[in-house]
Amino acid sequence: MADDEVDDKDEPWMFLDPYDSHLDARVQKDGLTVEAMHTDGFQWLWKGVRANYGITSGIYMYEVKVLENQSVVMPETKPQNQNILRCGFSQPLTSLFLGDTAEGWGWGGTGKKSHNNKFEDYGGSFKEGDVIGCIVDMDQSTISFTKNGQFMGVAFDNIPPAASSTGLFPHFLMKNVRCQINFRRESKWFDPPGPQVKFFEEAPEDHCIANPVEHPESLKEAEFLMMAGLPACGKTYWAQKHMEANPAKSYVLLGTNAVIDQMKVMNLNRQRNYAERWEELISQATPSSTSLSRLPGVHLATSSWTRQMCIRTLGDARPMHSKTLAREHVSASSTMRIRLHRERRSVNEKRASLCPSMLLTRCEPTL
């Protein structure tokens, strides 16, 4: 019995939470590695993912290594801006775009720190092969970083008092990279910058808080909402308001508008940065949106499940066809997620990029 307790204590318990991520951030089976979808228009999109636990007190760190800069075709984008990782911390139930809001603090590979949509020089750039240490001091309300074991200084000293209640969670925002995160001293790449800094998995239970995003335990708990209506009748507005009113459900909104949001550059709409190529980007947003709706369930385990699902065109009540969607896996906390997806079709192909049908789905339920 005692041996079992020791074994349980040594089991990893912190992972990236695929329930709290963009669909095109692909968390791998180990729960610690994530890669970005980066072809067929996805190379323009930012993808965010948070961890399954946060910290409310103490001084803790995690490490992230940029394993690979994925090869992409982005002829109008400078090479240094094609493959980027931004890492840091955020409060739960907030934007997945780390550093764009007041609830997130990050450092990016271009050598900029970001908070509340303010970008400032910090620490220099980092690249493929580098290991970044992200340190949060809840007692002093600061966030700092290391690069390959070298302390880069305090980046932020403005963590709000509310964070001691909500917790701060490890958070990535990435584009065209593959990364691995480490929460344990036993598997560290570099030593912490001081003896007072512990790794996340060394935190006692009273310093930790679980990600409040819902993690359904059965298919019956999953939600799938399809918006049907005429163009410009308010489908997107209703969907966005419904998501805002239910943040813990972690709905995923599938549609061209959501894809365009992921194309932001330093939180500016990409149209302001790529005005002359806006039509080309719009033309890529529609197939990217359709590809997202066809993704199988996200990855972490060995089990799989299938379900028949009716696909309907917007404005047509008759089923077009049934499609078997295989869903694999899930979370390293021994739960399995299922994402409900559908093929998106437009009433009018000429308006496909401007008036997509909308889908709200809550990230994969568990079996």
N, C-alpha and C positions, 0 to 999 in steps of 0.2 A: 504493500500500500504506500509506504514511504517512498519507494522508488518511483511509483506512478506519479506522486505529487511532485517529485523533483523533475521528472520528465515533462510534466505539464508546465511547470514554471519556466523551463528552458525553451519551450515552444515559441516560435515567433508569433507576435500578435498584432504587429503594425504592418499595414499594407496600403497601397494605393487603392482607393475606393472607386470601382468602376460604376457604382450607382451615382457618384458625384463627379461626372466627367462629360465632356463632349463625346458624341458617338464615334468620331473619327480619331479619338485618342485610344489606342488599342493596348489595353493592359494585358500583359502576358500571364501565363499560368502560374508563375512564381509570385504574382502580386506585387512585384518590386520593379519590374521592367516595363517600360511603356514606349511605344513607337507611334509615329504620326503617319496616317495615310497621306501619301505625297504624290499621287499621280491623278490624271484625269480631272484637273482643276483643284484637287485638295492641297496642292503645293502652296496655294494662296491663303489657306485657312489656318488660323491659330486654333490650338486645341488645349483645353485646360483640364486638370484633374487634381482633386484633393485627397488627403489621406483619411483613413477610417477613424483615427483618434487625434485629438488635439491636447494642448497643455494649458492649464489654468494657473500654475504656480511653478516657481523654480527656474533653473537655467538649463536648457536642453538644446541639442543640436541633431541634425541629420546630415548625411552626405548625399550628393548626387553626382554621378559621373556621366559625361557625354560620351556614349559608346560609339556613336556613328553619326556623321553628317550624311543624310540621305541624298542621293543624286537626283536633281530636279531640273526641269526645263523652265526657267524664268528669265528670258533674255533681257527684259527691261529692268531687272532688279539687280542691284550691286551684289557681288558674290558674298560680301560680309553680312548681307541682310537676307540671304536665302535660307540659312540654317541657324535657328536661334532657339536657345533655351532661356526662359526667365524663371527663376526659382525663388522661393521665399515662404511667406505665411499669409494666411487670411482668416477672417472670421467665417463661421459656417453660414450656410443659407444665403450666401452673397454671390456676386458675379464670379464666373469662372475665368474672366479676363483679369488675371493677377496684375495689380498695380494701377488699374484703370479707375478704381473707386476708392473711397475713404476707408474701406475695410480690408484692403490688401496692400502688401509691401513686398517688392521684389527687386532682384538684381538680374539684368539680362546680359547675354553674351556680347552685346555691342558696347558694353562698358557704361550702361546707364542704369541707375536705380530709379524706381518708379513707385509712386504712391499718389492716389487721388488724381490720376492723370497728369502728374507733374514728373517730368523726366530730367534727371540731373546726372552729370558725370560722377562716376564712382568706380574705383577698383580696377579700371581697365577692362579690356575684353577677355573673354575666355572662349575656348574652342574644343573641338573633338579631342578626347583623351584627358581633358582637365577634370579635376574633382573639386566641386564647390561644397563647402560646409556652410550650413545655414543655422544660425544660433539665435535663439530667442531668450531674453532675460526678462521674465515676467515681473521680477522684483524691482528692476530698474526701468522697466518699460522701454527696452531697447531691442533692436535687431541688428545683428552683425553677420559678417560673412568671412570665410577663408577661401583661399584658392591654392590648391595643392599643398595644404597644410600651413600656408602663410596667412596670418591674420590681416585682414584688409581694413579694419577699423569699424567703428560704429556707423551704420548706414542710416538708421532711423532711431529717434528717441521720443516718438509720439504715440506709442501704443495706448489706446484709451483704457480707462478703468473698467469699462464694460467687458473688455477681453478676459478679465479674470473670472467672469461668469460664463461667457460664451465659449471661451477657449480660443487659442490660435492653432491653426492646422497647417501642416506642410502642404505646399501647393506648387504645382508646375503650370507654366504656360509655354507651349512649345510649337515650333513650326519646322518640319522637315528634319527632325532629329530622332534618334533612339537613345534613351537614357535608362539608367538604373539607379535606384534609391537604396540607401542603407540606413537603418535605424538602430543597429546593434554595434556595441563595442567589439564584439568577437569578430566581426567581419569588416572592421574599419579599414579604410584606405590610408588615413592619416590620424594622428593623435589629436584630441581636442586642444584648443588654444590655452587651456588652463585646467587645473584639477577640479575647479568648481563647476566645469561644464560637463554634463552627463549626456549620454545618448538617449534618444526618446524612449527606447525600450527599458531603460533603467529607471524610469519614472514610477513612483509608487501610485497605487490606485487613486489616492485622493488628489493627485496632481493631474489626472487624466480625465478626459470627457469624450464620449463617443460622438461620432458624426451624427447629427440629428436627422439627416436625410432618411426617409423611410426605406426599409429593406424588406420588401414583401416576402412572406414565407410560403405562399401558395399562389397558383395561377388565379384563384378567385379574387385575390387582393389586387391584381393588376388592373390598370385603367387604360382604356384606349378610346380616345374621343376623336371623331372625324368631323371636321367642319364642312358643311355643304351650304352653298349659297351663291348668289350672283356676284360678279366682280364688284369691288368697292362697297360691299354691303356691311362691312365691319367684322369680318371673320377674324382677321389678324388682331384687331384691337381687342375683341372679346377674349381670344386665346391668350394674349399677353397679360391682360388683366386677371384672368383666371390663374395663370402661372404665378403672378405676383401675390395673389391672395392665398396661394397654397405652396409656399416655397419648400416645405419638407417633403412634398411628393416628388420633387425633382423631375418635373415633366420635361420631355424633350419635344420641342416644336420643330416639326419638319416642314420646310418650305424655303423658297428662294430667299425671302427676307432674312431668315436665320443664317443662311449661308453667307449672305452679304455682310451681316454683322461680324462674322468670323474673319472677314477680309480686312478688318481695320488695321491701320498703320499708326502706331502710337496713339490709339484710341480715336484717330480721325477716320472718317469714312473714306474708304479707298478712292472714291470718286474725286476727292480733292487732291489726291496724290497721283492718280493715273487718269486724269480727265480725258486725255486723248485716246486712251485704250479702254474706256469705261464700257463701251458696247461689247468689246471682246470679253471682258471679265463677266459681264452680265450673261453672255452666251455660255460661259462655263459654269455659272452659278446654278442654272437649271439642271444640267446632268449631274452635278455634284449633289444637289438636293435629292434627286431620284436615287442616286447610288446610296445615300444615307438610309433611305427608306427600305432598301433591299439588304442591308447588312444583316448577317446572322447574329445571334446573340453573342455577347462578348465573352470571352475566353476563359477562364481560369479553372478548369477541372476536367473531369473525364466524362461526366454524364451528358446525355443529350436528350432532347425531347422534340417531338414534332406536333404540329397542329394544322388543321385545315382552316383556311381563312378566306372569306369572300372578298374579292377586290372589286370595287365599284368606281365607275367614273363619276366625276362631279356632275350632278344634275341628272344622273341615270340611276334609277332605283333597281335595275336588273343586274344581277351578278354577271361580271364578265367571265370570270373563271375562278377556280380555286387554286391556291398555291400552297404547297407544303413548305413551311419555313422551319428549318432545323435550327434549334437553339442549343448552344453548348454552354455549360459551365457555371461556374463562378467564383464566388469570392473566397479568398483564402481564409476567411473566418468560417469556413465550412458551410456556406450558403450558396445556393445556385440561382443565378439570375436568368430571366428570360426577357428578351425585348420583343415587343409586338411591333411588327413593321408592316407596311403596305406599299404597293407600287403607287406612285403618284401620277395621275393623268389629268390633263387640262381639258376644259370644255372647248376652248378655242386655242389651237396650237399657236396662233399668232400672238396670243397673250400669255403664253406659258411662263415666260420669265417675269411677267409683271403681276399676274393674278393666279398664283398657284393655289391649289386646294391646300388646306392646312390640316396637320395632324398633331394632336397632343398625345403623347404616350408616357407613362411613368416607367422609368428604367426597370429592366428585367426583374420580374418577381422570382421568388425562389421556389424550388420544389422540396 
